[in-house]
Amino acid sequence: MYSPKMLNFYRQLLATRNASFSTMKNLSTSTENHYDIIIAGGGMVGTTLACTLGKNPKLSNNKVLLLEGSKEIKYTPSEKYSNRVVALNPSTKSLLTRIGAWKRIESVRYGPVCKLQVWDALSDSMIEFEEDDMKKEVAFIVENNLLLHAVMEETKSLPNINIINEAKVKKCNLGMNIDDLVCVELESGKSFTCDLLVSTIICV
């Protein structure tokens, strides 16, 4: 879920010290249904992106809408581990630390990995991953529901982020010209406009 390309995208969003959204049309004062940024699709990726944007001081005056397709699920720690996990690399851990989510994961549980071995099923080929004779972790195993809970709780605390659960996107109108606003219509009948649409789902 957190590929090097996605992490590079997050880093570019965080490195906006010399950038701003001053060139965008600021329509947030004229309609409550207009947002500077809409993220269509929550999950681990979309929610982490929303949290990253909301924590960026350069974007503190920009309104962000996160459209989450599923119901809000309350996370309750359990002795039984979930079988749905993700392996996070050190760069992803650093990102989660910067946005305040890692401390929530750390307070519950995670599994550090100091060495990885991968075997080929049809030959004797094998590849190993380790750092400094296993003195440093190469990955961290985290349960999906815990990761999502951690970033969602951090996102909820941000005043410029609005979250709508059970939001099913019906269609997106990207406009014909570069200055046109993007329109996102939900199956519920609600519609929103934005200057920038980021989608983790397929918008028609």
C-alpha positions as a Markdown table, in Angstrom:
| # | Residue | x | y | z |
|---|---|---|---|---|
| 1 | Met | 0.0 | 0.0 | 0.0 |
| 2 | Tyr | 2.9 | 2.4 | 0.7 |
| 3 | Ser | 5.1 | 2.1 | -2.5 |
| 4 | Pro | 8.2 | 4.2 | -3.0 |
| 5 | Lys | 6.3 | 6.2 | -5.6 |
| 6 | Met | 3.5 | 6.9 | -3.1 |
| 7 | Leu | 6.0 | 7.9 | -0.4 |
| 8 | Asn | 7.7 | 10.2 | -2.8 |
| 9 | Phe | 4.3 | 11.8 | -3.5 |
| 10 | Tyr | 3.8 | 12.3 | 0.2 |
| 11 | Arg | 7.2 | 13.9 | 0.5 |
| 12 | Gln | 6.5 | 16.3 | -2.2 |
| 13 | Leu | 3.3 | 17.3 | -0.5 |
| 14 | Leu | 5.2 | 17.9 | 2.8 |
| 15 | Ala | 7.9 | 19.9 | 1.0 |
| 16 | Thr | 5.7 | 22.8 | 0.2 |
| 17 | Arg | 7.7 | 25.5 | 2.0 |
| 18 | Asn | 8.0 | 27.5 | -1.2 |
| 19 | Ala | 4.6 | 26.7 | -2.6 |
| 20 | Ser | 1.1 | 27.7 | -1.9 |
| 21 | Phe | -2.4 | 27.5 | -3.2 |
| 22 | Ser | -2.7 | 31.2 | -3.7 |
| 23 | Thr | -3.3 | 30.7 | -7.4 |
| 24 | Met | -6.4 | 28.6 | -6.7 |
| 25 | Lys | -9.8 | 30.2 | -6.6 |
| 26 | Asn | -10.8 | 30.6 | -3.0 |
| 27 | Leu | -14.5 | 29.9 | -3.1 |
| 28 | Ser | -14.7 | 28.4 | 0.4 |
| 29 | Thr | -16.2 | 31.6 | 1.7 |
| 30 | Ser | -19.0 | 31.6 | -0.9 |
| 31 | Thr | -20.2 | 28.0 | -0.5 |
| 32 | Glu | -19.9 | 25.3 | 2.2 |
| 33 | Asn | -19.8 | 22.6 | -0.5 |
| 34 | His | -16.6 | 23.9 | -2.0 |
| 35 | Tyr | -13.2 | 22.5 | -0.8 |
| 36 | Asp | -9.7 | 23.2 | -1.8 |
| 37 | Ile | -8.9 | 19.5 | -2.0 |
| 38 | Ile | -11.1 | 16.5 | -2.1 |
| 39 | Ile | -9.7 | 13.0 | -1.5 |
| 40 | Ala | -12.0 | 10.4 | -3.0 |
| 41 | Gly | -11.4 | 7.1 | -1.2 |
| 42 | Gly | -10.2 | 6.7 | 2.3 |
| 43 | Gly | -8.6 | 3.5 | 3.6 |
| 44 | Met | -5.0 | 3.5 | 4.7 |
| 45 | Val | -3.7 | 5.5 | 1.7 |
| 46 | Gly | -6.4 | 8.2 | 1.4 |
| 47 | Thr | -6.6 | 8.7 | 5.2 |
| 48 | Thr | -2.8 | 9.0 | 5.5 |
| 49 | Leu | -2.8 | 11.6 | 2.7 |
| 50 | Ala | -5.6 | 13.6 | 4.4 |
| 51 | Cys | -3.7 | 13.6 | 7.7 |
| 52 | Thr | -0.4 | 14.6 | 5.9 |
| 53 | Leu | -2.1 | 17.5 | 4.2 |
| 54 | Gly | -3.9 | 18.6 | 7.4 |
| 55 | Lys | -0.7 | 18.5 | 9.4 |
| 56 | Asn | 1.2 | 20.7 | 6.9 |
| 57 | Pro | 1.3 | 24.3 | 8.3 |
| 58 | Lys | 1.5 | 25.7 | 4.8 |
| 59 | Leu | -1.9 | 24.2 | 4.0 |
| 60 | Ser | -3.6 | 25.1 | 7.3 |
| 61 | Asn | -6.0 | 27.5 | 5.7 |
| 62 | Asn | -7.1 | 25.1 | 3.0 |
| 63 | Lys | -10.3 | 23.0 | 3.4 |
| 64 | Val | -9.9 | 19.3 | 2.7 |
| 65 | Leu | -12.7 | 16.7 | 2.3 |
| 66 | Leu | -12.1 | 13.0 | 2.8 |
| 67 | Leu | -14.7 | 10.8 | 1.3 |
| 68 | Glu | -14.6 | 7.4 | 3.0 |
| 69 | Gly | -16.8 | 4.7 | 1.5 |
| 70 | Ser | -17.2 | 2.5 | 4.5 |
| 71 | Lys | -18.9 | 3.0 | 7.8 |
| 72 | Glu | -17.0 | 4.4 | 10.8 |
| 73 | Ile | -15.6 | 1.4 | 12.6 |
| 74 | Lys | -14.5 | 1.7 | 16.2 |
| 75 | Tyr | -11.2 | 0.0 | 16.9 |
| 76 | Thr | -10.9 | -2.1 | 20.0 |
| 77 | Pro | -7.6 | -3.8 | 20.8 |
| 78 | Ser | -7.8 | -7.5 | 21.1 |
| 79 | Glu | -5.4 | -10.3 | 22.2 |
| 80 | Lys | -6.1 | -12.1 | 19.0 |
| 81 | Tyr | -4.1 | -10.7 | 16.1 |
| 82 | Ser | -5.8 | -9.8 | 12.8 |
| 83 | Asn | -4.6 | -11.8 | 9.8 |
| 84 | Arg | -4.7 | -8.7 | 7.6 |
| 85 | Val | -1.3 | -7.0 | 8.0 |
| 86 | Val | 1.0 | -4.7 | 6.1 |
| 87 | Ala | 4.8 | -4.5 | 6.0 |
| 88 | Leu | 5.9 | -0.9 | 6.4 |
| 89 | Asn | 9.4 | 0.1 | 5.5 |
| 90 | Pro | 11.5 | 2.6 | 7.6 |
| 91 | Ser | 10.5 | 5.5 | 5.3 |
| 92 | Thr | 6.8 | 4.8 | 6.0 |
| 93 | Lys | 7.4 | 4.6 | 9.7 |
| 94 | Ser | 9.1 | 8.1 | 9.5 |
| 95 | Leu | 6.1 | 9.5 | 7.7 |
| 96 | Leu | 3.7 | 8.0 | 10.3 |
| 97 | Thr | 5.9 | 9.4 | 13.1 |
| 98 | Arg | 5.8 | 12.9 | 11.6 |
| 99 | Ile | 2.1 | 13.0 | 11.4 |
| 100 | Gly | 1.7 | 11.6 | 14.9 |
| 101 | Ala | 0.2 | 8.2 | 14.0 |
| 102 | Trp | 3.1 | 6.0 | 14.9 |
| 103 | Lys | 2.9 | 6.7 | 18.6 |
| 104 | Arg | -0.7 | 5.3 | 18.5 |
| 105 | Ile | 0.6 | 2.1 | 16.8 |
| 106 | Glu | 3.5 | 1.8 | 19.1 |
| 107 | Ser | 1.2 | 2.0 | 22.2 |
| 108 | Val | -0.7 | -1.0 | 21.0 |
| 109 | Arg | 1.7 | -3.4 | 19.1 |
| 110 | Tyr | 3.7 | -4.0 | 16.0 |
| 111 | Gly | 6.3 | -6.5 | 14.9 |
| 112 | Pro | 9.8 | -5.3 | 13.9 |
| 113 | Val | 11.6 | -7.3 | 11.2 |
| 114 | Cys | 15.4 | -7.3 | 11.1 |
| 115 | Lys | 16.0 | -9.7 | 8.3 |
| 116 | Leu | 13.9 | -10.9 | 5.3 |
| 117 | Gln | 14.5 | -14.0 | 3.2 |
| 118 | Val | 12.7 | -14.7 | 0.0 |
| 119 | Trp | 12.9 | -18.1 | -1.8 |
| 120 | Asp | 12.0 | -18.9 | -5.4 |
| 121 | Ala | 9.6 | -21.8 | -5.6 |
| 122 | Leu | 11.1 | -23.2 | -8.8 |
| 123 | Ser | 14.8 | -22.8 | -8.2 |
| 124 | Asp | 17.4 | -22.5 | -5.5 |
| 125 | Ser | 17.5 | -18.7 | -5.9 |
| 126 | Met | 17.1 | -16.7 | -2.7 |
| 127 | Ile | 17.4 | -13.0 | -1.8 |
| 128 | Glu | 18.0 | -11.5 | 1.7 |
| 129 | Phe | 17.3 | -8.1 | 3.1 |
| 130 | Glu | 19.1 | -6.8 | 6.3 |
| 131 | Glu | 20.9 | -3.8 | 7.6 |
| 132 | Asp | 24.1 | -3.6 | 9.7 |
| 133 | Asp | 24.0 | -7.3 | 10.6 |
| 134 | Met | 20.4 | -7.1 | 11.8 |
| 135 | Lys | 21.1 | -4.1 | 14.0 |
| 136 | Lys | 18.4 | -2.1 | 12.3 |
| 137 | Glu | 14.9 | -2.9 | 11.2 |
| 138 | Val | 14.1 | -3.4 | 7.5 |
| 139 | Ala | 10.3 | -3.5 | 8.0 |
| 140 | Phe | 7.5 | -3.2 | 10.6 |
| 141 | Ile | 4.5 | -5.5 | 10.5 |
| 142 | Val | 1.3 | -3.7 | 11.5 |
| 143 | Glu | -2.3 | -4.8 | 11.4 |
| 144 | Asn | -4.4 | -3.0 | 8.8 |
| 145 | Asn | -7.1 | -2.1 | 11.2 |
| 146 | Leu | -4.7 | -0.6 | 13.8 |
| 147 | Leu | -2.9 | 1.4 | 11.1 |
| 148 | Leu | -6.2 | 2.8 | 9.8 |
| 149 | His | -7.3 | 3.6 | 13.3 |
| 150 | Ala | -4.1 | 5.4 | 14.1 |
| 151 | Val | -4.2 | 7.7 | 11.1 |
| 152 | Met | -7.9 | 8.2 | 11.3 |
| 153 | Glu | -7.7 | 9.4 | 14.9 |
| 154 | Glu | -5.0 | 11.9 | 14.0 |
| 155 | Thr | -7.0 | 13.1 | 11.0 |
| 156 | Lys | -10.2 | 13.6 | 13.1 |
| 157 | Ser | -8.3 | 16.0 | 15.3 |
| 158 | Leu | -7.5 | 18.4 | 12.5 |
| 159 | Pro | -9.9 | 21.4 | 12.1 |
| 160 | Asn | -9.4 | 21.8 | 8.4 |
| 161 | Ile | -10.3 | 18.2 | 7.5 |
| 162 | Asn | -13.9 | 17.1 | 7.0 |
| 163 | Ile | -14.6 | 13.4 | 6.9 |
| 164 | Ile | -17.8 | 11.9 | 5.4 |
| 165 | Asn | -18.3 | 8.1 | 5.9 |
| 166 | Glu | -20.4 | 5.9 | 3.6 |
| 167 | Ala | -19.7 | 8.3 | 0.8 |
| 168 | Lys | -20.1 | 6.5 | -2.5 |
| 169 | Val | -18.9 | 8.5 | -5.5 |
| 170 | Lys | -21.3 | 8.4 | -8.4 |
| 171 | Lys | -19.4 | 10.5 | -10.9 |
| 172 | Cys | -16.8 | 13.1 | -11.2 |
| 173 | Asn | -16.8 | 16.1 | -13.6 |
| 174 | Leu | -13.3 | 17.3 | -14.2 |
| 175 | Gly | -14.3 | 20.2 | -16.5 |
| 176 | Met | -13.1 | 21.1 | -19.9 |
| 177 | Asn | -10.6 | 23.9 | -19.1 |
| 178 | Ile | -7.8 | 24.2 | -16.6 |
| 179 | Asp | -9.7 | 26.9 | -14.6 |
| 180 | Asp | -12.9 | 24.8 | -14.3 |
| 181 | Leu | -13.7 | 23.5 | -10.8 |
| 182 | Val | -14.0 | 19.7 | -10.3 |
| 183 | Cys | -17.4 | 18.5 | -9.3 |
| 184 | Val | -17.9 | 15.3 | -7.3 |
| 185 | Glu | -21.3 | 13.8 | -7.1 |
| 186 | Leu | -22.2 | 11.2 | -4.5 |
| 187 | Glu | -24.8 | 8.4 | -4.7 |
| 188 | Ser | -26.7 | 10.1 | -1.9 |
| 189 | Gly | -27.3 | 13.1 | -4.1 |
| 190 | Lys | -24.9 | 15.4 | -2.5 |
| 191 | Ser | -22.3 | 17.2 | -4.6 |
| 192 | Phe | -19.1 | 19.1 | -3.9 |
| 193 | Thr | -16.7 | 21.1 | -5.9 |
| 194 | Cys | -12.9 | 21.5 | -5.4 |
| 195 | Asp | -9.8 | 22.9 | -7.0 |
| 196 | Leu | -7.8 | 19.6 | -6.6 |
| 197 | Leu | -9.2 | 16.1 | -6.7 |
| 198 | Val | -7.1 | 13.2 | -5.5 |
| 199 | Ser | -8.6 | 9.8 | -6.0 |
| 200 | Thr | -7.6 | 6.4 | -4.7 |
| 201 | Ile | -10.6 | 4.9 | -6.5 |
| 202 | Ile | -11.8 | 4.9 | -10.1 |
| 203 | Cys | -13.9 | 8.0 | -10.8 |
| 204 | Val | -16.1 | 8.0 | -13.9 |
